[in-house]
């Protein structure tokens, strides 16, 4: 920033140059984000100054948020679920676990041992080994011990492993509906039964899968229909085709949300449940617009096309004798490819393709988002073949 | 969300109705946000799909972020300060205190007492009583005891009170450069000396004042020029005229930032220091655009006009024998008004003005943001007079 400032033309030139250095999504097969829908962008612009941190000033936007929560609650089989629009999956996960922790620390048993001057037990959380890295942040931020349960052959969490990790200081379980690496769905019905039996919370991270599973032909049980599920994270800015930042956190019961309450003097509203203060109303309007424009049929079409593309990709790869680590449940593919780190870096360097890597088991990972086309897959497969032929 | 979705026209009608229910900023005297600058909006749109959660894909946007950090570091007297663009002041405050807490918990002294099985001391943080309510969130989230120091007659934090609250478990101090309620600046030079003497961190919350103080005629010492200041929160989406969500957190030393590190498998980059995962690149581009378009001279002009309006308001009010609780340091005014809760609610109900309330001392609070005009002040003062005359 200089003293006098630049002209509009100078600013536009710098922005255009910078934009040119950003990858276009047409070369990206590694991300769970995509181009927002054009009606989402239009709504985002119209509400650009709206601040949901003080929603008393923005009652119109706030009503849109309430409608979104009720629509997503409906989609997840609990219309009266309570929550709010977050900045995305990480905030949703932090807040869900913070609620578990706060209620654990407020429990009479914990309070009693604390007042006796005993060294207090550290609360722990049991998560699948496939949980998103945001749970490592959760553990650090909230000072909750993370216990990682192993995965079975299908890369779902092992129920036996989960059971073996639960003790009297376990505040809850996490299940994944669409794991970041493999797109796998944990055995959530069984985890729900365990949570009920042990009287602990169960948070479902459906940040990615939440806008996929309800729109598939096969019926997956992962949401509030299961009585042990107490909270869900679902991201409109991933497969919901909204703008960033648009996440949603929903709780089954209001006392979970209440445990996050902060008093807010000097605002038009007196309490706040959110992690952040100032909060994008633009992304709220964007989410409302795209959800109600597409409707369930629109999302069904989007998901169906992504799955068609996924099947097409797998057929092409099978011809080259390349196979997925697990049969993809959704539009996330992890491939058994030799020397996949080298393959990944050569795809980037020689052909400008961005793919990513799964850790355990090691594989080449692709996410088939709505920006992917048949032509893009043909071109990618052809480039992958060139790399493999010269490995 | 229904089955088939609505038409574009239906969506636009609902959005227009909702927009009509949002207040226009021309009636808002209570908020620290305002209309973003038009060049910020243009840049925001151009980069709408950019996700800084995986900035390896968006190298152009990432370079803009680096330039912003270096410009703001420069503005705050430490060009090589390290940090990142947050969602706003609350995230910046959480992350600054999280860094203090993590480094405290990692200290050999703490580790020794922990490994001896002793009941570990709870870390505490000394904040001014005027600190933003986000510090109550910080305390809850991070499990840090909040010790609130009293204010002096000028509503600055009392240095004696701060000193009396420090003990061996104090991880750091917070100073406010532009308090939310009063726009007051704490005696940060003295607090810096104390922090150095006690060898503890000092975080400056300049979320509001950071884009005001450097552009005033009077010189305020509040930033990295003071050797005890270890981190600063400053929000481009407040007086920086950028779009939401645009906050900045800067640390003096990289080891503070390093204490927030999380590993990020399956991204193009291997570590992340942010609280959220997916992160708006649009707000990065917007911030770059407006900062470099306005330049320091542009912000100086904005601040100068806000202060001119503030003086104009105070002159008008003095004619009605209404006086501020303290002489305003910046464009935040807290007024001594009888029955101010009733006055506030009547201003809203009868004249559609949004003002707010300070708690201690009790007063009517106004923020004179760039959307305020002389006409708006004339009209507000006239309506306030009507309310007071019929109280």
Interface residues (C-beta under 8 A of the other chain):
Chain A: X1 X2 X3 X4 X5 X6 X8 X11 X14 X15 X17 X18 X19 X20 X21 X22 X23 X25 X28 X30 X31 X33 X34 X35 X36 X39 X41 X43 X44 X45 X46 X47 X48 X49 X50 X51 X53 X54 X56 X57 X58 X59 X60 X61 X63 X64 X71 X74 X75 X87 X88 X89 X90 X91 X94 X98 X102 X117 X118 X119 X120 X132 X133 X134 X136 X137 X140 X141 X142 X143 X180 X181 X235 X237 X243 X244 X245 X262 X263 X264 X265 X266 X267 X268 X272 X275 X276 X277 X278 X279 X280 X281 X282 X285 X288 X289 X291 X292 X293 X294 X295 X296 X297 X298 X354 X356 X357 X358 X359 X365
Chain B: X1 X2 X3 X4 X5 X6 X8 X11 X14 X15 X17 X18 X19 X20 X21 X22 X23 X25 X28 X30 X31 X33 X34 X35 X36 X39 X41 X43 X44 X45 X46 X47 X48 X49 X50 X51 X53 X54 X56 X57 X58 X59 X60 X61 X63 X64 X71 X74 X75 X87 X88 X89 X90 X91 X94 X98 X102 X117 X118 X119 X120 X132 X133 X134 X136 X137 X140 X141 X142 X143 X180 X181 X235 X237 X243 X244 X245 X262 X263 X264 X265 X266 X267 X268 X272 X275 X276 X277 X278 X279 X280 X281 X282 X285 X288 X289 X291 X292 X293 X294 X295 X296 X297 X298 X354 X356 X357 X358 X359 X365
